[in-house]
């Protein structure tokens, strides 16, 4: 998560944004590679193995987040015990996943940016007109195309990659990139997203991860220790824990001064 990666991501965003903004038909040409005019469909959408790969990709991504979720739940249930993994890692993984694959996609862009998916535009036997990536005035009412939630979830694997030992980190970043690209190509092949949808997902997700990583790990003014996170979670969860324990007949005393 250094500045070189940030500059590369911003340069790609500029190139893709301008290129597909000036020539929006490129999105249609790339989508057409997966479209069968004879059957008027995206054939891979009905392929069982491809569907399994799509579902499997999401299970892999959520599987990487599961240790952090479990550690947080256990800590909230038993604040008298230390965290089972790095507190900063828990915050980093769950905040970046929530922002990139949840808030910025499903709760923000996909709900208010009315770009239709490839499978429903007139060029591919649908009934809605195509709009370029920058135009939010498309005819889609909900769960729209821009930008890809599954693509963001797949590219979120940059976050656990950033926590690997330095010697393994380049390989982890390469694996995360390949995983995100393959998942995104599948979404395009199913007619679920245009190229700019999945490209935006990857670039926005990387930017979110870069910023949150800097806030938690790199920048001295905001950097905190694992002990700080553990103590904060203890303070947050203690009142409910004490209430439950008193109901069970075990008064654990006031909140610890940690």
C-alpha positions as CSV (number, residue, x, y, z in Angstrom):
1,X,0.0,0.0,0.0
2,X,2.6,2.6,-1.1
3,X,2.3,5.7,-3.2
4,X,3.4,3.8,-6.4
5,X,0.3,1.7,-6.2
6,X,-1.9,4.8,-5.6
7,X,-0.4,6.6,-8.7
8,X,-0.9,3.5,-10.8
9,X,-4.5,3.2,-9.7
10,X,-5.2,6.9,-10.3
11,X,-3.5,6.8,-13.7
12,X,-5.7,3.8,-14.7
13,X,-8.8,5.6,-13.5
14,X,-7.9,8.6,-15.6
15,X,-7.2,6.6,-18.7
16,X,-10.3,4.3,-18.5
17,X,-12.6,7.2,-17.5
18,X,-11.5,9.4,-20.4
19,X,-11.3,6.6,-23.0
20,X,-14.7,5.1,-22.2
21,X,-16.2,8.6,-21.7
22,X,-15.1,9.8,-25.1
23,X,-15.8,6.4,-26.8
24,X,-18.6,4.8,-24.8
25,X,-19.3,2.3,-27.6
26,X,-16.2,0.5,-26.4
27,X,-18.3,-0.9,-23.5
28,X,-20.7,-2.3,-26.0
29,X,-18.0,-3.8,-28.2
30,X,-16.4,-5.6,-25.2
31,X,-19.8,-6.8,-24.0
32,X,-20.6,-8.1,-27.5
33,X,-17.6,-10.5,-27.2
34,X,-19.7,-12.6,-24.8
35,X,-23.1,-12.2,-26.6
36,X,-24.5,-14.8,-29.0
37,X,-26.6,-13.1,-31.6
38,X,-28.2,-16.4,-32.7
39,X,-29.7,-17.2,-29.3
40,X,-30.0,-13.5,-28.4
41,X,-28.4,-14.2,-25.0
42,X,-25.2,-14.4,-23.0
43,X,-24.7,-18.1,-23.1
44,X,-22.2,-18.4,-20.3
45,X,-25.0,-17.2,-17.9
46,X,-26.6,-20.6,-18.3
47,X,-23.4,-22.6,-17.8
48,X,-23.4,-24.6,-14.5
49,X,-19.6,-24.6,-14.1
50,X,-19.4,-20.8,-14.7
51,X,-22.2,-20.2,-12.2
52,X,-20.4,-22.4,-9.6
53,X,-17.2,-20.4,-10.2
54,X,-19.1,-17.1,-9.7
55,X,-20.6,-18.3,-6.4
56,X,-17.3,-19.8,-5.3
57,X,-15.5,-16.5,-5.8
58,X,-17.8,-14.8,-3.4
59,X,-17.4,-17.6,-0.9
60,X,-13.6,-17.3,-1.1
61,X,-13.8,-13.5,-0.5
62,X,-16.2,-13.9,2.5
63,X,-14.1,-16.8,3.8
64,X,-11.1,-14.4,4.0
65,X,-13.2,-12.0,6.0
66,X,-14.7,-14.7,8.3
67,X,-11.8,-14.8,10.9
68,X,-12.2,-11.1,11.5
69,X,-16.0,-11.3,11.7
70,X,-15.7,-14.2,14.2
71,X,-13.0,-12.5,16.3
72,X,-15.2,-9.4,16.5
73,X,-18.3,-11.3,17.5
74,X,-16.5,-13.3,20.2
75,X,-15.0,-10.1,21.6
76,X,-18.4,-8.4,21.8
77,X,-19.8,-11.4,23.5
78,X,-16.8,-11.8,25.9
79,X,-15.2,-8.4,26.3
80,X,-13.3,-9.8,29.4
81,X,-11.1,-11.8,27.0
82,X,-8.5,-10.5,24.6
83,X,-9.0,-10.4,20.9
84,X,-8.2,-13.6,19.1
85,X,-6.4,-11.7,16.3
86,X,-4.9,-8.3,15.6
87,X,-7.4,-5.5,16.5
88,X,-6.2,-3.3,13.7
89,X,-6.5,-6.1,11.2
90,X,-10.1,-6.7,12.3
91,X,-11.0,-3.0,11.8
92,X,-9.0,-2.7,8.5
93,X,-10.6,-5.8,6.9
94,X,-14.2,-5.2,8.0
95,X,-14.2,-1.4,7.4
96,X,-12.8,-1.8,3.9
97,X,-15.2,-4.6,3.0
98,X,-18.2,-2.7,4.4
99,X,-17.3,0.5,2.5
100,X,-16.2,-1.0,-0.9
101,X,-18.7,-3.9,-1.3
102,X,-21.5,-2.5,0.7
103,X,-21.9,1.3,1.2
104,X,-20.3,2.6,-2.0
105,X,-21.9,0.0,-4.2
106,X,-25.2,-1.3,-3.1
107,X,-26.2,1.6,-0.8
108,X,-24.9,4.4,-3.0
109,X,-24.1,4.0,-6.7
110,X,-26.2,0.9,-7.6
111,X,-29.2,2.4,-5.9
112,X,-29.0,5.9,-7.5
113,X,-26.9,5.5,-10.7
114,X,-29.5,4.2,-13.2
115,X,-27.2,2.6,-15.7
116,X,-28.9,-0.5,-17.2
117,X,-27.0,-3.8,-17.2
118,X,-25.8,-5.2,-20.6
119,X,-28.4,-8.0,-20.5
120,X,-31.3,-5.4,-20.6
121,X,-30.1,-2.9,-23.2
122,X,-31.5,-2.8,-26.7
123,X,-28.2,-3.7,-28.3
124,X,-28.5,-7.1,-26.6
125,X,-32.2,-7.8,-27.0
126,X,-33.3,-5.8,-24.0
127,X,-35.7,-2.9,-23.8
128,X,-33.6,-0.1,-22.2
129,X,-31.2,2.3,-24.0
130,X,-27.5,2.0,-23.3
131,X,-25.9,4.9,-21.3
132,X,-22.2,5.5,-20.8
133,X,-20.6,5.0,-17.4
134,X,-20.7,8.7,-16.4
135,X,-24.4,9.1,-17.0
136,X,-26.6,8.4,-14.0
137,X,-29.9,9.0,-15.9
138,X,-30.4,5.5,-17.3
139,X,-33.7,3.6,-17.1
140,X,-32.7,1.1,-14.4
141,X,-34.7,1.5,-11.3
142,X,-32.8,-0.6,-8.7
143,X,-29.8,-2.9,-8.4
144,X,-28.2,-1.2,-11.4
145,X,-25.0,-1.8,-13.3
146,X,-22.6,0.9,-12.1
147,X,-20.6,-0.2,-10.4
148,X,-20.1,-3.9,-9.8
149,X,-20.7,-5.2,-6.2
150,X,-19.3,-8.6,-6.9
151,X,-16.3,-7.0,-8.6
152,X,-15.7,-4.8,-5.6
153,X,-16.0,-7.9,-3.3
154,X,-13.4,-9.8,-5.4
155,X,-11.0,-6.9,-5.6
156,X,-11.4,-6.4,-1.8
157,X,-8.9,-9.3,-1.5
158,X,-6.3,-6.6,-1.8
159,X,-7.0,-5.9,1.9
160,X,-5.9,-9.3,3.3
161,X,-3.1,-9.3,0.7
162,X,-1.8,-6.0,2.3
163,X,-1.5,-7.8,5.7
164,X,0.6,-10.7,4.4
165,X,4.4,-10.8,5.4
166,X,6.5,-8.4,3.2
167,X,8.2,-11.3,1.4
168,X,4.9,-12.7,0.3
169,X,3.1,-9.4,-0.4
170,X,3.9,-9.0,-4.1
171,X,2.6,-12.6,-4.8
172,X,-0.5,-11.9,-2.6
173,X,-1.2,-8.7,-4.6
174,X,-0.8,-10.5,-7.9
175,X,-3.2,-13.3,-6.7
176,X,-5.7,-10.6,-5.6
177,X,-5.5,-8.9,-9.0
178,X,-6.0,-12.2,-10.9
179,X,-8.9,-13.1,-8.6
180,X,-10.6,-9.7,-9.2
181,X,-10.0,-9.8,-12.9
182,X,-11.3,-13.4,-13.3
183,X,-14.4,-12.6,-11.2
184,X,-15.0,-9.4,-13.2
185,X,-14.7,-11.2,-16.6
186,X,-17.3,-13.7,-15.4
187,X,-19.7,-10.9,-14.5
188,X,-19.2,-9.4,-18.0
189,X,-19.6,-12.9,-19.6
190,X,-23.0,-13.3,-17.8
191,X,-24.2,-9.9,-19.2
192,X,-24.3,-8.5,-15.7
193,X,-21.8,-5.7,-16.1
194,X,-20.0,-3.6,-18.6
195,X,-16.2,-3.3,-18.5
196,X,-16.3,0.2,-16.9
197,X,-18.5,-1.2,-14.1
198,X,-15.9,-3.8,-13.1
199,X,-13.0,-1.4,-13.7
200,X,-14.6,1.2,-11.4
201,X,-15.2,-1.5,-8.8
202,X,-11.5,-2.5,-8.8
203,X,-10.2,1.1,-8.8
204,X,-12.6,2.4,-6.1
205,X,-12.0,-0.6,-3.9
206,X,-8.2,-0.2,-4.2
207,X,-8.6,3.5,-3.3
208,X,-10.7,2.7,-0.2
209,X,-8.2,0.1,0.9
210,X,-5.2,2.5,0.4
211,X,-6.9,5.2,2.4
212,X,-8.0,3.0,5.3
213,X,-4.6,1.2,5.4
214,X,-2.9,4.6,5.7
215,X,-5.3,5.8,8.4
216,X,-4.8,2.6,10.5
217,X,-1.2,1.7,9.8
218,X,0.9,4.3,8.1
219,X,-0.1,7.9,9.2
220,X,1.3,8.8,12.6
221,X,-1.5,11.2,13.5
222,X,-4.2,8.5,13.2
223,X,-2.2,5.3,13.8
224,X,-3.4,3.2,16.7
225,X,-2.1,0.0,18.3
226,X,-3.8,-3.4,18.6
227,X,-4.1,-2.8,22.3
228,X,-6.0,0.5,21.7
229,X,-8.5,-1.4,19.5
230,X,-8.9,-4.1,22.1
231,X,-9.5,-1.6,24.9
232,X,-12.0,0.4,22.8
233,X,-14.0,-2.8,22.0
234,X,-13.9,-3.8,25.7
235,X,-15.3,-0.4,26.8
236,X,-18.0,-0.6,24.1
237,X,-19.2,-4.1,24.9
238,X,-18.8,-4.1,28.7
239,X,-22.2,-2.5,29.7
240,X,-24.2,-5.2,27.8
241,X,-21.9,-7.9,29.0
242,X,-22.3,-6.8,32.6
243,X,-26.1,-6.6,32.2
244,X,-26.2,-10.2,30.9
245,X,-23.9,-11.4,33.7
246,X,-26.0,-9.7,36.4
247,X,-29.1,-11.4,34.9
248,X,-27.3,-14.7,35.3
249,X,-26.4,-13.9,38.9
250,X,-22.8,-12.9,38.3
251,X,-21.9,-9.3,38.8
252,X,-18.6,-8.7,37.0
253,X,-18.2,-5.2,38.3
254,X,-17.9,-1.8,36.6
255,X,-16.3,-1.4,33.2
256,X,-12.5,-2.0,33.3
257,X,-10.4,1.1,33.1
258,X,-8.4,0.1,30.0
